[in-house]
Amino acid sequence: MLQHLRPALVLLTLFTILTGVAYPMAITGLAQTLFPHQANGSLVVRDGETIGSELIGQSFASPGYFHGRPSATGPEPYNATASSGSNLGPTSKALLERVKADVDRLRIENPQRVIPVDLVTASGSGLDPHVSIAAAEFQIPRIARARSIDAELLRTLIEKHREVPVLGLLGEPVVNVLALNLALDTLFPTIH
């Protein structure tokens, strides 16, 4: 029995070292060398303070900021430790009530426009940091009023922060809400 057990234990130890220690260390070392910003969470640092991540949405409630998609991470929105969808289906009363409330709020904000779907629906993770170009443009009148700036300046800002689809094929153009709001604060620092 020992003659069968010994090779199994040697292989178990060898593959544990290779796949559990050496491979993860090599990949981590490569990532830290080639892509240090991404490997460390794509953190956004302003004045020496970490204020967010390019990969995780944040809640912006002020009328002078672009708002992201609703977060499905309850009870605290955009909680990265609770990343998941809401599991509420299209016939869920709670989901329908939340979407209706969001639609009613957005109609008051901008009654002349069709509401982009990503302003009333959460992403699969509940943490999406992006909105569509249409969702960003929908918010222009509110932000222009709140900051007393020209709407065309906001359109230009959105266009400047447009992210193209992966390889030009996968998905639609989007903007990162945190990056857009940071640019807003840089260009138009005071909210009126």
C-alpha positions as CSV (number, residue, x, y, z in Angstrom):
1,M,0.0,0.0,0.0
2,L,2.9,2.4,0.8
3,Q,4.2,1.9,-2.7
4,H,0.9,3.4,-4.1
5,L,0.5,6.0,-1.5
6,R,4.0,7.5,-1.8
7,P,3.8,8.5,-5.5
8,A,0.3,10.0,-4.9
9,L,1.5,12.1,-2.0
10,V,4.6,13.3,-3.9
11,L,2.4,14.3,-6.9
12,L,-0.1,16.0,-4.6
13,T,2.7,18.0,-3.0
14,L,4.3,18.8,-6.3
15,F,1.1,20.0,-8.0
16,T,0.1,21.9,-4.8
17,I,3.4,23.8,-5.0
18,L,3.1,24.3,-8.8
19,T,-0.6,25.3,-9.0
20,G,-1.1,26.7,-5.5
21,V,2.1,28.7,-5.0
22,A,4.3,29.0,-8.1
23,Y,1.7,29.7,-10.7
24,P,-0.3,32.4,-8.7
25,M,3.0,34.1,-7.7
26,A,4.2,34.2,-11.3
27,I,0.9,35.6,-12.6
28,T,0.7,38.1,-9.8
29,G,4.3,39.2,-10.5
30,L,3.6,39.5,-14.2
31,A,0.4,41.5,-13.6
32,Q,2.2,43.8,-11.1
33,T,5.0,44.3,-13.6
34,L,3.0,44.7,-16.8
35,F,-0.3,46.2,-15.5
36,P,0.2,47.6,-12.0
37,H,-2.7,50.1,-12.1
38,Q,-5.2,47.3,-13.1
39,A,-3.6,44.7,-10.9
40,N,-4.2,47.0,-7.9
41,G,-7.9,47.6,-8.5
42,S,-7.7,50.5,-11.0
43,L,-8.0,52.9,-8.0
44,V,-8.6,56.6,-8.6
45,V,-6.4,58.8,-6.4
46,R,-7.0,62.6,-6.1
47,D,-4.7,64.7,-3.8
48,G,-3.2,61.6,-2.2
49,E,-6.6,60.1,-1.3
50,T,-8.3,57.1,-2.9
51,I,-11.7,58.2,-3.9
52,G,-12.9,55.2,-5.9
53,S,-12.2,52.7,-8.6
54,E,-12.6,52.9,-12.3
55,L,-14.3,49.4,-12.1
56,I,-16.9,50.0,-9.4
57,G,-19.8,52.4,-9.6
58,Q,-20.6,55.0,-6.9
59,S,-23.7,56.8,-5.8
60,F,-23.9,60.4,-6.8
61,A,-27.1,62.1,-5.5
62,S,-26.4,65.8,-6.1
63,P,-28.2,67.3,-9.1
64,G,-24.9,68.8,-10.3
65,Y,-23.4,65.3,-11.0
66,F,-24.0,62.6,-13.5
67,H,-25.8,59.7,-11.9
68,G,-25.0,56.0,-12.6
69,R,-27.1,53.0,-13.0
70,P,-29.2,51.9,-10.0
71,S,-27.3,49.5,-7.8
72,A,-28.6,46.0,-7.0
73,T,-26.4,45.6,-3.9
74,G,-28.8,46.3,-1.1
75,P,-29.2,47.6,1.5
76,E,-26.1,49.8,0.9
77,P,-25.8,50.8,-2.8
78,Y,-22.6,50.0,-4.7
79,N,-21.3,47.7,-1.9
80,A,-18.5,45.8,-3.7
81,T,-18.7,43.0,-1.1
82,A,-22.3,42.3,-2.0
83,S,-21.9,42.2,-5.8
84,S,-24.7,40.4,-7.4
85,G,-27.9,40.9,-9.3
86,S,-31.1,41.5,-7.4
87,N,-32.7,38.3,-8.5
88,L,-35.9,40.2,-9.1
89,G,-37.7,39.0,-12.2
90,P,-39.8,41.0,-14.7
91,T,-42.9,40.2,-12.8
92,S,-41.5,41.1,-9.4
93,K,-43.7,43.8,-7.7
94,A,-40.7,45.2,-5.8
95,L,-38.7,45.6,-9.1
96,L,-41.7,47.2,-10.9
97,E,-42.3,49.7,-8.1
98,R,-38.7,50.7,-8.0
99,V,-38.5,51.1,-11.8
100,K,-41.7,53.1,-11.8
101,A,-40.4,55.4,-9.0
102,D,-37.2,55.9,-11.0
103,V,-39.1,56.6,-14.2
104,D,-41.4,59.1,-12.4
105,R,-38.4,60.9,-10.9
106,L,-36.6,61.0,-14.3
107,R,-39.7,62.3,-16.1
108,I,-39.8,65.2,-13.7
109,E,-36.1,65.9,-14.3
110,N,-36.4,65.8,-18.1
111,P,-40.0,65.5,-19.4
112,Q,-39.0,66.0,-23.1
113,R,-36.8,63.0,-23.5
114,V,-37.1,59.2,-23.7
115,I,-35.6,57.7,-20.6
116,P,-32.6,55.4,-21.4
117,V,-33.1,52.0,-20.0
118,D,-29.8,51.9,-18.1
119,L,-31.0,54.7,-15.9
120,V,-33.7,52.5,-14.4
121,T,-32.2,49.0,-14.6
122,A,-29.2,47.6,-12.6
123,S,-26.4,45.7,-14.2
124,G,-25.8,42.0,-13.5
125,S,-23.2,42.9,-10.8
126,G,-25.1,45.9,-9.4
127,L,-21.7,47.8,-9.6
128,D,-21.5,49.0,-13.2
129,P,-19.4,52.2,-13.3
130,H,-20.6,53.1,-16.8
131,V,-23.7,54.5,-18.4
132,S,-24.5,54.7,-22.1
133,I,-24.0,57.9,-24.0
134,A,-27.7,58.4,-24.2
135,A,-28.0,58.1,-20.4
136,A,-25.3,60.7,-19.9
137,E,-26.9,63.0,-22.4
138,F,-30.3,62.6,-20.8
139,Q,-28.8,64.2,-17.6
140,I,-27.4,67.3,-19.3
141,P,-30.3,69.6,-18.6
142,R,-30.3,68.9,-14.9
143,I,-26.5,69.3,-14.5
144,A,-26.5,72.4,-16.7
145,R,-29.1,74.0,-14.4
146,A,-27.4,72.9,-11.2
147,R,-24.0,74.2,-12.3
148,S,-25.2,77.2,-14.4
149,I,-23.2,76.1,-17.4
150,D,-24.0,75.7,-21.1
151,A,-25.3,72.3,-22.2
152,E,-22.9,72.2,-25.1
153,L,-20.0,72.1,-22.8
154,L,-21.4,69.1,-21.1
155,R,-22.0,67.4,-24.5
156,T,-18.3,68.1,-25.3
157,L,-17.2,66.6,-22.0
158,I,-19.3,63.5,-22.6
159,E,-17.8,63.0,-26.0
160,K,-14.2,63.5,-24.6
161,H,-14.8,60.7,-22.1
162,R,-16.5,58.3,-24.5
163,E,-15.1,54.8,-24.2
164,V,-15.3,52.7,-27.4
165,P,-16.4,49.1,-27.4
166,V,-13.7,46.4,-27.0
167,L,-12.0,45.8,-30.4
168,G,-14.7,48.2,-31.8
169,L,-17.2,45.3,-31.7
170,L,-18.3,44.2,-28.2
171,G,-20.9,46.5,-26.7
172,E,-21.8,50.1,-27.2
173,P,-19.9,53.3,-26.4
174,V,-20.1,54.3,-22.7
175,V,-18.8,56.8,-20.3
176,N,-17.4,56.2,-16.8
177,V,-19.5,58.1,-14.4
178,L,-16.7,58.7,-11.8
179,A,-14.3,60.0,-14.5
180,L,-17.0,62.2,-15.9
181,N,-17.8,63.7,-12.5
182,L,-14.2,64.2,-11.7
183,A,-13.8,66.1,-15.0
184,L,-16.8,68.2,-14.1
185,D,-15.3,69.2,-10.8
186,T,-12.0,70.1,-12.5
187,L,-13.6,72.2,-15.2
188,F,-16.5,73.6,-13.2
189,P,-15.5,73.4,-9.6
190,T,-18.5,75.1,-8.0
191,I,-22.1,73.9,-8.0
192,H,-24.5,76.8,-8.0
